[in-house]
């Protein structure tokens, strides 16, 4: 009897191990696809596929065989990266991936691939003893900032314009020239787009990472708004302006718990009486009925590794602002998530 039980346990153990292996193979599929996309991007195949191309044409252009190109294209087609072209036997990038490879809006293939690679490395830090995990350096911070930051373009202006449409008083002050204080401006996605939307607007952007601040300045020059924006490389808590700004935006999802109260106090001081502060809810709040997914749990891990509160709701952000002395919190739905508008008292 014991022999039969041991046999059954060994069989069950093997079945369980094979089930776990199958799960991990499913996870590996995404990693393998990322590496294939990275390789074809670096080799220039994806750029060629922005127009119709046959396997024979790609093979001739890149000194490889038609069979090899066909095998790679079959994988990319199954993943939705490429689709049939208009010419017989040709393929081209799907519209989504064409936009990503073109990168006109600032959402660029190289940036996305860099962010994926950075996230992989950061996840490995999660098991290191407290205090031994390496933070991100300036170049890595630039990867993150580029991944979040759009370039001023017709599409980004339309998107940011829709955001401001739901907070009309804030928008009216931007139209009137501000001035605007953007705390944690990154590479200037929202900041520079606003400057191209409102030609009277003047602004100050505050960014603590030199590499990121330098990139924001370069983008300001390219967008033709450098004469209307002052990008300051500094810890926001050291800002000494008082009653200088009509409106402020705070990129709160990138500020750790230990600096948030002091940062809000600085913004409060920098705003004029009756000044407005706008903050954004980055992740939709999870309810008790929501099943946690690997994506949400990985996002939580990425943020909590940096002691940044994860998934603060609009209501929690309103409470945080009220604790800092702001009044009249208003929550508004926008195409980019819920916004919280806060007001500095008039006296």
C-alpha positions, 0 to 999 in steps of 0.5 A: 500500500505504501508503495502505491501511495509513493508511486501516486505522489511521484506521479502527482509531483511530476504532473504538478511540475509539468503544469508549472513548466507550462505556465512559465513557457506561457510567460516566456512567450512574451519575452521571446516576442520582445527579443524578436521585435528588438532584433528586427528593429535593430536590423532595420527590418521594421523600418523597411516594413513601414512600406509593403515588402516581400520576403524576397525583398527583405532577404535581398536587402539584409543579406539573408535567406527568403526562408529565414525572413519568412519564418520571422515574418510568420511569428510577427504576423501571429503577434499582430506586428505585421499584416498583409500588404497591398502588393501580392505576397507582401507584408507591412507593419500593422497601423499600431506598430507603424506608429510606434516605429515612426515615433512621431508623437514621442512614443518610440520603439527604442524608448519602449524597448529600453523601458522593458529592459529596465523593468526586467532589471529592476524586478530582479532587485526585489529579492535583495535585502533592504538597503542593498537593492540598487536604485536607478541612475540618471540614464535609467531615469531618462529611459523612464521619463522618455517612456512616459513623456510625449513630444508636442505633436498634433496628436498630443495637443489633442490629447492634452487639450481634452484633459484641460477641457474637463478643468475649464478654470485651469485651462482659462488660466493657461490661456491667460498666460499662467504662469504655470509651475510643473513639478516633476516635469520629466522630459516635458510631455505635458508641459511643452505640449501645453506651451504649444497649445497656449501661445501666451503661457509662460512656465517653470518646470522643475526636474531633479535628474540632470539627464532628464532636465537636459532632455526637456531643454532640448525638446523645448528648443525643438518645439520652439518654446524655450523662450517661454519656459525655465527648466530648473534642475533641482529638488522641488522642495528647495524651490524658493518662489513665493506667490509666483504662479497662478497654476501648478501641475504636480507629477505626484506618481513619481514622488516618494512618500518621504518627500510628498508633504514637503513638496506639497508645502513648497507648491502651496507657497509658490502658488498665488492666493486662489492658485490652482493645483492639478494632480492626476490619478495614475492607476484606476483604483482597484475594488474588492471584486477586482482580481489582481493581475500580474501586470497590476502586481508588477506595477505595484512592485516597481513603485513600492521598491522606490517607496512611492505610494502605488495606486492612490485614488483621486479621493486619497489625492484630494485628502493629501492636498487638503492636509497640505492646506489646499481647499475645495477639491474637485474630482473630474473624469478625463480621457487620461484618467481622473483629475483632482483640482485643488485651490490655495485659499484666497488669503 
